[in-house]
Amino acid sequence: MTQGQFLKALEIISSHYSSQITINQPVNDFVGDLGTKKWTIHINKCVPAVIKQLIADGFILSMGEHGLSVDFIG
């Protein structure tokens, strides 16, 4: 995700105080451009309204070993 997409996703997720997330989780112990050109969010816990709003705003969610991964598809 770009910085703008990342901030939009955070805005949606943070509107529900019970959400638990991991930001910029390294992939295969590799950081790369995380936090400078690329940002990642993994949702560990959230209410269904967060998922519904993310999808409505063009985000795609996929389950992985670190939780529900958020990405933007437009």
mmCIF file of the N, C-alpha and C atoms, coordinates in Angstrom:
data_MODEL
# 
_entry.id   MODEL 
# 
loop_
_atom_site.group_PDB 
_atom_site.id 
_atom_site.type_symbol 
_atom_site.label_atom_id 
_atom_site.label_alt_id 
_atom_site.label_comp_id 
_atom_site.label_asym_id 
_atom_site.label_entity_id 
_atom_site.label_seq_id 
_atom_site.pdbx_PDB_ins_code 
_atom_site.Cartn_x 
_atom_site.Cartn_y 
_atom_site.Cartn_z 
_atom_site.occupancy 
_atom_site.B_iso_or_equiv 
_atom_site.pdbx_formal_charge 
_atom_site.auth_seq_id 
_atom_site.auth_comp_id 
_atom_site.auth_asym_id 
_atom_site.auth_atom_id 
_atom_site.pdbx_PDB_model_num 
ATOM 1   N N  . MET A 1 1  ? 0.830   -1.185  0.000  1.00 0.00 ? 1  MET A N  1 
ATOM 2   C CA . MET A 1 1  ? 0.000   0.000   0.000  1.00 0.00 ? 1  MET A CA 1 
ATOM 3   C C  . MET A 1 1  ? 0.872   1.245   0.000  1.00 0.00 ? 1  MET A C  1 
ATOM 4   N N  . THR A 1 2  ? 0.354   2.285   -0.600 1.00 0.00 ? 2  THR A N  1 
ATOM 5   C CA . THR A 1 2  ? 1.035   3.580   -0.529 1.00 0.00 ? 2  THR A CA 1 
ATOM 6   C C  . THR A 1 2  ? 0.725   4.227   0.817  1.00 0.00 ? 2  THR A C  1 
ATOM 7   N N  . GLN A 1 3  ? 1.390   5.334   1.090  1.00 0.00 ? 3  GLN A N  1 
ATOM 8   C CA . GLN A 1 3  ? 1.169   6.004   2.363  1.00 0.00 ? 3  GLN A CA 1 
ATOM 9   C C  . GLN A 1 3  ? -0.273  6.489   2.487  1.00 0.00 ? 3  GLN A C  1 
ATOM 10  N N  . GLY A 1 4  ? -0.838  7.032   1.423  1.00 0.00 ? 4  GLY A N  1 
ATOM 11  C CA . GLY A 1 4  ? -2.212  7.504   1.466  1.00 0.00 ? 4  GLY A CA 1 
ATOM 12  C C  . GLY A 1 4  ? -3.210  6.378   1.720  1.00 0.00 ? 4  GLY A C  1 
ATOM 13  N N  . GLN A 1 5  ? -3.007  5.250   1.057  1.00 0.00 ? 5  GLN A N  1 
ATOM 14  C CA . GLN A 1 5  ? -3.877  4.084   1.258  1.00 0.00 ? 5  GLN A CA 1 
ATOM 15  C C  . GLN A 1 5  ? -3.737  3.555   2.680  1.00 0.00 ? 5  GLN A C  1 
ATOM 16  N N  . PHE A 1 6  ? -2.510  3.535   3.165  1.00 0.00 ? 6  PHE A N  1 
ATOM 17  C CA . PHE A 1 6  ? -2.232  3.087   4.529  1.00 0.00 ? 6  PHE A CA 1 
ATOM 18  C C  . PHE A 1 6  ? -2.967  3.956   5.548  1.00 0.00 ? 6  PHE A C  1 
ATOM 19  N N  . LEU A 1 7  ? -2.879  5.272   5.367  1.00 0.00 ? 7  LEU A N  1 
ATOM 20  C CA . LEU A 1 7  ? -3.534  6.193   6.291  1.00 0.00 ? 7  LEU A CA 1 
ATOM 21  C C  . LEU A 1 7  ? -5.051  6.055   6.236  1.00 0.00 ? 7  LEU A C  1 
ATOM 22  N N  . LYS A 1 8  ? -5.613  5.840   5.046  1.00 0.00 ? 8  LYS A N  1 
ATOM 23  C CA . LYS A 1 8  ? -7.053  5.640   4.912  1.00 0.00 ? 8  LYS A CA 1 
ATOM 24  C C  . LYS A 1 8  ? -7.489  4.373   5.649  1.00 0.00 ? 8  LYS A C  1 
ATOM 25  N N  . ALA A 1 9  ? -6.731  3.286   5.489  1.00 0.00 ? 9  ALA A N  1 
ATOM 26  C CA . ALA A 1 9  ? -7.045  2.035   6.178  1.00 0.00 ? 9  ALA A CA 1 
ATOM 27  C C  . ALA A 1 9  ? -6.965  2.224   7.694  1.00 0.00 ? 9  ALA A C  1 
ATOM 28  N N  . LEU A 1 10 ? -5.950  2.935   8.159  1.00 0.00 ? 10 LEU A N  1 
ATOM 29  C CA . LEU A 1 10 ? -5.826  3.202   9.598  1.00 0.00 ? 10 LEU A CA 1 
ATOM 30  C C  . LEU A 1 10 ? -6.995  4.027   10.117 1.00 0.00 ? 10 LEU A C  1 
ATOM 31  N N  . GLU A 1 11 ? -7.448  4.975   9.321  1.00 0.00 ? 11 GLU A N  1 
ATOM 32  C CA . GLU A 1 11 ? -8.602  5.795   9.705  1.00 0.00 ? 11 GLU A CA 1 
ATOM 33  C C  . GLU A 1 11 ? -9.844  4.924   9.909  1.00 0.00 ? 11 GLU A C  1 
ATOM 34  N N  . ILE A 1 12 ? -10.058 3.997   8.991  1.00 0.00 ? 12 ILE A N  1 
ATOM 35  C CA . ILE A 1 12 ? -11.208 3.095   9.089  1.00 0.00 ? 12 ILE A CA 1 
ATOM 36  C C  . ILE A 1 12 ? -11.076 2.186   10.307 1.00 0.00 ? 12 ILE A C  1 
ATOM 37  N N  . ILE A 1 13 ? -9.909  1.570   10.464 1.00 0.00 ? 13 ILE A N  1 
ATOM 38  C CA . ILE A 1 13 ? -9.687  0.620   11.555 1.00 0.00 ? 13 ILE A CA 1 
ATOM 39  C C  . ILE A 1 13 ? -9.766  1.316   12.913 1.00 0.00 ? 13 ILE A C  1 
ATOM 40  N N  . SER A 1 14 ? -9.202  2.507   13.005 1.00 0.00 ? 14 SER A N  1 
ATOM 41  C CA . SER A 1 14 ? -9.151  3.185   14.310 1.00 0.00 ? 14 SER A CA 1 
ATOM 42  C C  . SER A 1 14 ? -10.490 3.759   14.746 1.00 0.00 ? 14 SER A C  1 
ATOM 43  N N  . SER A 1 15 ? -11.474 3.756   13.858 1.00 0.00 ? 15 SER A N  1 
ATOM 44  C CA . SER A 1 15 ? -12.789 4.249   14.264 1.00 0.00 ? 15 SER A CA 1 
ATOM 45  C C  . SER A 1 15 ? -13.474 3.289   15.235 1.00 0.00 ? 15 SER A C  1 
ATOM 46  N N  . HIS A 1 16 ? -12.924 2.095   15.382 1.00 0.00 ? 16 HIS A N  1 
ATOM 47  C CA . HIS A 1 16 ? -13.430 1.098   16.331 1.00 0.00 ? 16 HIS A CA 1 
ATOM 48  C C  . HIS A 1 16 ? -12.300 0.780   17.310 1.00 0.00 ? 16 HIS A C  1 
ATOM 49  N N  . TYR A 1 17 ? -12.436 1.252   18.520 1.00 0.00 ? 17 TYR A N  1 
ATOM 50  C CA . TYR A 1 17 ? -11.348 1.193   19.501 1.00 0.00 ? 17 TYR A CA 1 
ATOM 51  C C  . TYR A 1 17 ? -10.934 -0.213  19.895 1.00 0.00 ? 17 TYR A C  1 
ATOM 52  N N  . SER A 1 18 ? -11.746 -1.223  19.614 1.00 0.00 ? 18 SER A N  1 
ATOM 53  C CA . SER A 1 18 ? -11.413 -2.582  20.034 1.00 0.00 ? 18 SER A CA 1 
ATOM 54  C C  . SER A 1 18 ? -10.504 -3.314  19.042 1.00 0.00 ? 18 SER A C  1 
ATOM 55  N N  . SER A 1 19 ? -10.164 -2.676  17.932 1.00 0.00 ? 19 SER A N  1 
ATOM 56  C CA . SER A 1 19 ? -9.321  -3.315  16.911 1.00 0.00 ? 19 SER A CA 1 
ATOM 57  C C  . SER A 1 19 ? -7.895  -3.510  17.417 1.00 0.00 ? 19 SER A C  1 
ATOM 58  N N  . GLN A 1 20 ? -7.298  -4.630  17.038 1.00 0.00 ? 20 GLN A N  1 
ATOM 59  C CA . GLN A 1 20 ? -5.891  -4.891  17.341 1.00 0.00 ? 20 GLN A CA 1 
ATOM 60  C C  . GLN A 1 20 ? -5.194  -5.179  16.016 1.00 0.00 ? 20 GLN A C  1 
ATOM 61  N N  . ILE A 1 21 ? -4.098  -4.455  15.741 1.00 0.00 ? 21 ILE A N  1 
ATOM 62  C CA . ILE A 1 21 ? -3.411  -4.595  14.456 1.00 0.00 ? 21 ILE A CA 1 
ATOM 63  C C  . ILE A 1 21 ? -1.906  -4.693  14.655 1.00 0.00 ? 21 ILE A C  1 
ATOM 64  N N  . THR A 1 22 ? -1.246  -5.166  13.607 1.00 0.00 ? 22 THR A N  1 
ATOM 65  C CA . THR A 1 22 ? 0.210   -5.155  13.529 1.00 0.00 ? 22 THR A CA 1 
ATOM 66  C C  . THR A 1 22 ? 0.577   -4.328  12.303 1.00 0.00 ? 22 THR A C  1 
ATOM 67  N N  . ILE A 1 23 ? 1.461   -3.354  12.489 1.00 0.00 ? 23 ILE A N  1 
ATOM 68  C CA . ILE A 1 23 ? 1.865   -2.479  11.394 1.00 0.00 ? 23 ILE A CA 1 
ATOM 69  C C  . ILE A 1 23 ? 3.278   -2.852  10.951 1.00 0.00 ? 23 ILE A C  1 
ATOM 70  N N  . ASN A 1 24 ? 3.461   -2.942  9.629  1.00 0.00 ? 24 ASN A N  1 
ATOM 71  C CA . ASN A 1 24 ? 4.763   -3.206  9.012  1.00 0.00 ? 24 ASN A CA 1 
ATOM 72  C C  . ASN A 1 24 ? 5.424   -4.483  9.516  1.00 0.00 ? 24 ASN A C  1 
ATOM 73  N N  . GLN A 1 25 ? 4.675   -5.565  9.513  1.00 0.00 ? 25 GLN A N  1 
ATOM 74  C CA . GLN A 1 25 ? 5.195   -6.888  9.864  1.00 0.00 ? 25 GLN A CA 1 
ATOM 75  C C  . GLN A 1 25 ? 6.156   -7.347  8.764  1.00 0.00 ? 25 GLN A C  1 
ATOM 76  N N  . PRO A 1 26 ? 7.429   -7.604  9.066  1.00 0.00 ? 26 PRO A N  1 
ATOM 77  C CA . PRO A 1 26 ? 8.364   -8.077  8.035  1.00 0.00 ? 26 PRO A CA 1 
ATOM 78  C C  . PRO A 1 26 ? 7.895   -9.390  7.404  1.00 0.00 ? 26 PRO A C  1 
ATOM 79  N N  . VAL A 1 27 ? 8.180   -9.556  6.130  1.00 0.00 ? 27 VAL A N  1 
ATOM 80  C CA . VAL A 1 27 ? 7.827   -10.773 5.402  1.00 0.00 ? 27 VAL A CA 1 
ATOM 81  C C  . VAL A 1 27 ? 9.080   -11.621 5.273  1.00 0.00 ? 27 VAL A C  1 
ATOM 82  N N  . ASN A 1 28 ? 9.049   -12.848 5.779  1.00 0.00 ? 28 ASN A N  1 
ATOM 83  C CA . ASN A 1 28 ? 10.204  -13.745 5.765  1.00 0.00 ? 28 ASN A CA 1 
ATOM 84  C C  . ASN A 1 28 ? 11.444  -13.073 6.370  1.00 0.00 ? 28 ASN A C  1 
ATOM 85  N N  . ASP A 1 29 ? 11.231  -12.337 7.464  1.00 0.00 ? 29 ASP A N  1 
ATOM 86  C CA . ASP A 1 29 ? 12.286  -11.613 8.172  1.00 0.00 ? 29 ASP A CA 1 
ATOM 87  C C  . ASP A 1 29 ? 12.979  -10.565 7.309  1.00 0.00 ? 29 ASP A C  1 
ATOM 88  N N  . PHE A 1 30 ? 12.295  -10.091 6.251  1.00 0.00 ? 30 PHE A N  1 
ATOM 89  C CA . PHE A 1 30 ? 12.856  -9.074  5.365  1.00 0.00 ? 30 PHE A CA 1 
ATOM 90  C C  . PHE A 1 30 ? 12.021  -7.809  5.471  1.00 0.00 ? 30 PHE A C  1 
ATOM 91  N N  . VAL A 1 31 ? 12.665  -6.684  5.762  1.00 0.00 ? 31 VAL A N  1 
ATOM 92  C CA . VAL A 1 31 ? 11.966  -5.423  5.949  1.00 0.00 ? 31 VAL A CA 1 
ATOM 93  C C  . VAL A 1 31 ? 11.812  -4.679  4.626  1.00 0.00 ? 31 VAL A C  1 
ATOM 94  N N  . GLY A 1 32 ? 12.850  -4.625  3.813  1.00 0.00 ? 32 GLY A N  1 
ATOM 95  C CA . GLY A 1 32 ? 12.772  -3.944  2.524  1.00 0.00 ? 32 GLY A CA 1 
ATOM 96  C C  . GLY A 1 32 ? 12.409  -2.478  2.667  1.00 0.00 ? 32 GLY A C  1 
ATOM 97  N N  . ASP A 1 33 ? 11.377  -2.043  1.942  1.00 0.00 ? 33 ASP A N  1 
ATOM 98  C CA . ASP A 1 33 ? 10.951  -0.642  1.938  1.00 0.00 ? 33 ASP A CA 1 
ATOM 99  C C  . ASP A 1 33 ? 9.851   -0.343  2.955  1.00 0.00 ? 33 ASP A C  1 
ATOM 100 N N  . LEU A 1 34 ? 9.626   -1.251  3.913  1.00 0.00 ? 34 LEU A N  1 
ATOM 101 C CA . LEU A 1 34 ? 8.566   -1.029  4.887  1.00 0.00 ? 34 LEU A CA 1 
ATOM 102 C C  . LEU A 1 34 ? 8.791   0.274   5.647  1.00 0.00 ? 34 LEU A C  1 
ATOM 103 N N  . GLY A 1 35 ? 7.766   1.095   5.682  1.00 0.00 ? 35 GLY A N  1 
ATOM 104 C CA . GLY A 1 35 ? 7.818   2.348   6.418  1.00 0.00 ? 35 GLY A CA 1 
ATOM 105 C C  . GLY A 1 35 ? 8.410   3.507   5.654  1.00 0.00 ? 35 GLY A C  1 
ATOM 106 N N  . THR A 1 36 ? 8.935   3.260   4.451  1.00 0.00 ? 36 THR A N  1 
ATOM 107 C CA . THR A 1 36 ? 9.463   4.351   3.636  1.00 0.00 ? 36 THR A CA 1 
ATOM 108 C C  . THR A 1 36 ? 8.703   4.481   2.316  1.00 0.00 ? 36 THR A C  1 
ATOM 109 N N  . LYS A 1 37 ? 8.480   3.361   1.620  1.00 0.00 ? 37 LYS A N  1 
ATOM 110 C CA . LYS A 1 37 ? 7.746   3.369   0.357  1.00 0.00 ? 37 LYS A CA 1 
ATOM 111 C C  . LYS A 1 37 ? 6.571   2.400   0.381  1.00 0.00 ? 37 LYS A C  1 
ATOM 112 N N  . LYS A 1 38 ? 6.562   1.514   1.339  1.00 0.00 ? 38 LYS A N  1 
ATOM 113 C CA . LYS A 1 38 ? 5.521   0.493   1.418  1.00 0.00 ? 38 LYS A CA 1 
ATOM 114 C C  . LYS A 1 38 ? 5.105   0.312   2.870  1.00 0.00 ? 38 LYS A C  1 
ATOM 115 N N  . TRP A 1 39 ? 3.804   0.137   3.074  1.00 0.00 ? 39 TRP A N  1 
ATOM 116 C CA . TRP A 1 39 ? 3.274   -0.042  4.417  1.00 0.00 ? 39 TRP A CA 1 
ATOM 117 C C  . TRP A 1 39 ? 2.351   -1.249  4.422  1.00 0.00 ? 39 TRP A C  1 
ATOM 118 N N  . THR A 1 40 ? 2.341   -1.971  5.535  1.00 0.00 ? 40 THR A N  1 
ATOM 119 C CA . THR A 1 40 ? 1.454   -3.123  5.654  1.00 0.00 ? 40 THR A CA 1 
ATOM 120 C C  . THR A 1 40 ? 0.683   -3.057  6.961  1.00 0.00 ? 40 THR A C  1 
ATOM 121 N N  . ILE A 1 41 ? -0.517  -3.626  6.913  1.00 0.00 ? 41 ILE A N  1 
ATOM 122 C CA . ILE A 1 41 ? -1.352  -3.739  8.105  1.00 0.00 ? 41 ILE A CA 1 
ATOM 123 C C  . ILE A 1 41 ? -1.877  -5.158  8.167  1.00 0.00 ? 41 ILE A C  1 
ATOM 124 N N  . HIS A 1 42 ? -1.768  -5.769  9.338  1.00 0.00 ? 42 HIS A N  1 
ATOM 125 C CA . HIS A 1 42 ? -2.371  -7.074  9.600  1.00 0.00 ? 42 HIS A CA 1 
ATOM 126 C C  . HIS A 1 42 ? -3.334  -6.898  10.768 1.00 0.00 ? 42 HIS A C  1 
ATOM 127 N N  . ILE A 1 43 ? -4.573  -7.291  10.558 1.00 0.00 ? 43 ILE A N  1 
ATOM 128 C CA . ILE A 1 43 ? -5.587  -7.170  11.601 1.00 0.00 ? 43 ILE A CA 1 
ATOM 129 C C  . ILE A 1 43 ? -5.603  -8.461  12.410 1.00 0.00 ? 43 ILE A C  1 
ATOM 130 N N  . ASN A 1 44 ? -5.424  -8.322  13.711 1.00 0.00 ? 44 ASN A N  1 
ATOM 131 C CA . ASN A 1 44 ? -5.456  -9.473  14.610 1.00 0.00 ? 44 ASN A CA 1 
ATOM 132 C C  . ASN A 1 44 ? -6.835  -9.663  15.219 1.00 0.00 ? 44 ASN A C  1 
ATOM 133 N N  . LYS A 1 45 ? -7.543  -8.531  15.421 1.00 0.00 ? 45 LYS A N  1 
ATOM 134 C CA . LYS A 1 45 ? -8.866  -8.587  16.035 1.00 0.00 ? 45 LYS A CA 1 
ATOM 135 C C  . LYS A 1 45 ? -9.617  -7.313  15.639 1.00 0.00 ? 45 LYS A C  1 
ATOM 136 N N  . CYS A 1 46 ? -10.884 -7.490  15.212 1.00 0.00 ? 46 CYS A N  1 
ATOM 137 C CA . CYS A 1 46 ? -11.706 -6.328  14.892 1.00 0.00 ? 46 CYS A CA 1 
ATOM 138 C C  . CYS A 1 46 ? -13.173 -6.727  14.837 1.00 0.00 ? 46 CYS A C  1 
ATOM 139 N N  . VAL A 1 47 ? -14.030 -5.720  14.802 1.00 0.00 ? 47 VAL A N  1 
ATOM 140 C CA . VAL A 1 47 ? -15.459 -5.963  14.665 1.00 0.00 ? 47 VAL A CA 1 
ATOM 141 C C  . VAL A 1 47 ? -15.787 -6.101  13.170 1.00 0.00 ? 47 VAL A C  1 
ATOM 142 N N  . PRO A 1 48 ? -16.882 -6.772  12.823 1.00 0.00 ? 48 PRO A N  1 
ATOM 143 C CA . PRO A 1 48 ? -17.245 -6.958  11.414 1.00 0.00 ? 48 PRO A CA 1 
ATOM 144 C C  . PRO A 1 48 ? -17.419 -5.651  10.636 1.00 0.00 ? 48 PRO A C  1 
ATOM 145 N N  . ALA A 1 49 ? -17.801 -4.572  11.307 1.00 0.00 ? 49 ALA A N  1 
ATOM 146 C CA . ALA A 1 49 ? -17.988 -3.293  10.621 1.00 0.00 ? 49 ALA A CA 1 
ATOM 147 C C  . ALA A 1 49 ? -16.690 -2.786  9.991  1.00 0.00 ? 49 ALA A C  1 
ATOM 148 N N  . VAL A 1 50 ? -15.551 -3.090  10.597 1.00 0.00 ? 50 VAL A N  1 
ATOM 149 C CA . VAL A 1 50 ? -14.258 -2.683  10.046 1.00 0.00 ? 50 VAL A CA 1 
ATOM 150 C C  . VAL A 1 50 ? -14.030 -3.390  8.713  1.00 0.00 ? 50 VAL A C  1 
ATOM 151 N N  . ILE A 1 51 ? -14.260 -4.673  8.671  1.00 0.00 ? 51 ILE A N  1 
ATOM 152 C CA . ILE A 1 51 ? -14.073 -5.453  7.446  1.00 0.00 ? 51 ILE A CA 1 
ATOM 153 C C  . ILE A 1 51 ? -15.009 -4.952  6.350  1.00 0.00 ? 51 ILE A C  1 
ATOM 154 N N  . LYS A 1 52 ? -16.247 -4.727  6.699  1.00 0.00 ? 52 LYS A N  1 
ATOM 155 C CA . LYS A 1 52 ? -17.237 -4.245  5.737  1.00 0.00 ? 52 LYS A CA 1 
ATOM 156 C C  . LYS A 1 52 ? -16.820 -2.900  5.145  1.00 0.00 ? 52 LYS A C  1 
ATOM 157 N N  . GLN A 1 53 ? -16.360 -1.970  5.980  1.00 0.00 ? 53 GLN A N  1 
ATOM 158 C CA . GLN A 1 53 ? -15.963 -0.648  5.505  1.00 0.00 ? 53 GLN A CA 1 
ATOM 159 C C  . GLN A 1 53 ? -14.693 -0.694  4.663  1.00 0.00 ? 53 GLN A C  1 
ATOM 160 N N  . LEU A 1 54 ? -13.723 -1.519  5.050  1.00 0.00 ? 54 LEU A N  1 
ATOM 161 C CA . LEU A 1 54 ? -12.500 -1.659  4.257  1.00 0.00 ? 54 LEU A CA 1 
ATOM 162 C C  . LEU A 1 54 ? -12.822 -2.160  2.851  1.00 0.00 ? 54 LEU A C  1 
ATOM 163 N N  . ILE A 1 55 ? -13.658 -3.170  2.747  1.00 0.00 ? 55 ILE A N  1 
ATOM 164 C CA . ILE A 1 55 ? -14.037 -3.723  1.448  1.00 0.00 ? 55 ILE A CA 1 
ATOM 165 C C  . ILE A 1 55 ? -14.793 -2.683  0.632  1.00 0.00 ? 55 ILE A C  1 
ATOM 166 N N  . ALA A 1 56 ? -15.705 -1.950  1.259  1.00 0.00 ? 56 ALA A N  1 
ATOM 167 C CA . ALA A 1 56 ? -16.478 -0.923  0.561  1.00 0.00 ? 56 ALA A CA 1 
ATOM 168 C C  . ALA A 1 56 ? -15.581 0.190   0.007  1.00 0.00 ? 56 ALA A C  1 
ATOM 169 N N  . ASP A 1 57 ? -14.456 0.445   0.669  1.00 0.00 ? 57 ASP A N  1 
ATOM 170 C CA . ASP A 1 57 ? -13.540 1.500   0.233  1.00 0.00 ? 57 ASP A CA 1 
ATOM 171 C C  . ASP A 1 57 ? -12.433 0.998   -0.689 1.00 0.00 ? 57 ASP A C  1 
ATOM 172 N N  . GLY A 1 58 ? -12.554 -0.238  -1.197 1.00 0.00 ? 58 GLY A N  1 
ATOM 173 C CA . GLY A 1 58 ? -11.613 -0.731  -2.196 1.00 0.00 ? 58 GLY A CA 1 
ATOM 174 C C  . GLY A 1 58 ? -10.430 -1.520  -1.673 1.00 0.00 ? 58 GLY A C  1 
ATOM 175 N N  . PHE A 1 59 ? -10.466 -1.908  -0.414 1.00 0.00 ? 59 PHE A N  1 
ATOM 176 C CA . PHE A 1 59 ? -9.375  -2.710  0.143  1.00 0.00 ? 59 PHE A CA 1 
ATOM 177 C C  . PHE A 1 59 ? -9.704  -4.189  -0.030 1.00 0.00 ? 59 PHE A C  1 
ATOM 178 N N  . ILE A 1 60 ? -8.680  -5.007  -0.118 1.00 0.00 ? 60 ILE A N  1 
ATOM 179 C CA . ILE A 1 60 ? -8.846  -6.458  -0.196 1.00 0.00 ? 60 ILE A CA 1 
ATOM 180 C C  . ILE A 1 60 ? -8.201  -7.055  1.049  1.00 0.00 ? 60 ILE A C  1 
ATOM 181 N N  . LEU A 1 61 ? -8.822  -8.076  1.588  1.00 0.00 ? 61 LEU A N  1 
ATOM 182 C CA . LEU A 1 61 ? -8.348  -8.714  2.817  1.00 0.00 ? 61 LEU A CA 1 
ATOM 183 C C  . LEU A 1 61 ? -8.034  -10.172 2.539  1.00 0.00 ? 61 LEU A C  1 
ATOM 184 N N  . SER A 1 62 ? -6.936  -10.649 3.084  1.00 0.00 ? 62 SER A N  1 
ATOM 185 C CA . SER A 1 62 ? -6.592  -12.064 2.931  1.00 0.00 ? 62 SER A CA 1 
ATOM 186 C C  . SER A 1 62 ? -5.993  -12.579 4.236  1.00 0.00 ? 62 SER A C  1 
ATOM 187 N N  . MET A 1 63 ? -6.370  -13.803 4.579  1.00 0.00 ? 63 MET A N  1 
ATOM 188 C CA . MET A 1 63 ? -5.899  -14.400 5.831  1.00 0.00 ? 63 MET A CA 1 
ATOM 189 C C  . MET A 1 63 ? -4.514  -14.993 5.623  1.00 0.00 ? 63 MET A C  1 
ATOM 190 N N  . GLY A 1 64 ? -3.635  -14.692 6.547  1.00 0.00 ? 64 GLY A N  1 
ATOM 191 C CA . GLY A 1 64 ? -2.284  -15.225 6.507  1.00 0.00 ? 64 GLY A CA 1 
ATOM 192 C C  . GLY A 1 64 ? -1.841  -15.625 7.897  1.00 0.00 ? 64 GLY A C  1 
ATOM 193 N N  . GLU A 1 65 ? -0.595  -15.994 8.018  1.00 0.00 ? 65 GLU A N  1 
ATOM 194 C CA . GLU A 1 65 ? -0.093  -16.466 9.308  1.00 0.00 ? 65 GLU A CA 1 
ATOM 195 C C  . GLU A 1 65 ? -0.031  -15.359 10.367 1.00 0.00 ? 65 GLU A C  1 
ATOM 196 N N  . HIS A 1 66 ? 0.004   -14.096 9.944  1.00 0.00 ? 66 HIS A N  1 
ATOM 197 C CA . HIS A 1 66 ? 0.085   -12.989 10.898 1.00 0.00 ? 66 HIS A CA 1 
ATOM 198 C C  . HIS A 1 66 ? -1.259  -12.310 11.121 1.00 0.00 ? 66 HIS A C  1 
ATOM 199 N N  . GLY A 1 67 ? -2.321  -12.846 10.555 1.00 0.00 ? 67 GLY A N  1 
ATOM 200 C CA . GLY A 1 67 ? -3.646  -12.260 10.707 1.00 0.00 ? 67 GLY A CA 1 
ATOM 201 C C  . GLY A 1 67 ? -4.230  -11.893 9.358  1.00 0.00 ? 67 GLY A C  1 
ATOM 202 N N  . LEU A 1 68 ? -5.208  -11.036 9.373  1.00 0.00 ? 68 LEU A N  1 
ATOM 203 C CA . LEU A 1 68 ? -5.896  -10.600 8.171  1.00 0.00 ? 68 LEU A CA 1 
ATOM 204 C C  . LEU A 1 68 ? -5.099  -9.477  7.538  1.00 0.00 ? 68 LEU A C  1 
ATOM 205 N N  . SER A 1 69 ? -4.515  -9.733  6.370  1.00 0.00 ? 69 SER A N  1 
ATOM 206 C CA . SER A 1 69 ? -3.686  -8.769  5.682  1.00 0.00 ? 69 SER A CA 1 
ATOM 207 C C  . SER A 1 69 ? -4.548  -7.804  4.880  1.00 0.00 ? 69 SER A C  1 
ATOM 208 N N  . VAL A 1 70 ? -4.243  -6.517  4.974  1.00 0.00 ? 70 VAL A N  1 
ATOM 209 C CA . VAL A 1 70 ? -5.003  -5.476  4.273  1.00 0.00 ? 70 VAL A CA 1 
ATOM 210 C C  . VAL A 1 70 ? -4.169  -4.974  3.105  1.00 0.00 ? 70 VAL A C  1 
ATOM 211 N N  . ASP A 1 71 ? -4.776  -4.925  1.917  1.00 0.00 ? 71 ASP A N  1 
ATOM 212 C CA . ASP A 1 71 ? -4.116  -4.369  0.746  1.00 0.00 ? 71 ASP A CA 1 
ATOM 213 C C  . ASP A 1 71 ? -5.144  -3.576  -0.034 1.00 0.00 ? 71 ASP A C  1 
ATOM 214 N N  . PHE A 1 72 ? -4.687  -2.720  -0.946 1.00 0.00 ? 72 PHE A N  1 
ATOM 215 C CA . PHE A 1 72 ? -5.602  -1.860  -1.697 1.00 0.00 ? 72 PHE A CA 1 
ATOM 216 C C  . PHE A 1 72 ? -5.652  -2.307  -3.151 1.00 0.00 ? 72 PHE A C  1 
ATOM 217 N N  . ILE A 1 73 ? -6.864  -2.454  -3.667 1.00 0.00 ? 73 ILE A N  1 
ATOM 218 C CA . ILE A 1 73 ? -7.012  -2.830  -5.082 1.00 0.00 ? 73 ILE A CA 1 
ATOM 219 C C  . ILE A 1 73 ? -7.708  -1.751  -5.884 1.00 0.00 ? 73 ILE A C  1 
ATOM 220 N N  . GLY A 1 74 ? -8.252  -0.748  -5.217 1.00 0.00 ? 74 GLY A N  1 
ATOM 221 C CA . GLY A 1 74 ? -8.853  0.397   -5.903 1.00 0.00 ? 74 GLY A CA 1 
ATOM 222 C C  . GLY A 1 74 ? -10.255 0.131   -6.243 1.00 0.00 ? 74 GLY A C  1 
# 
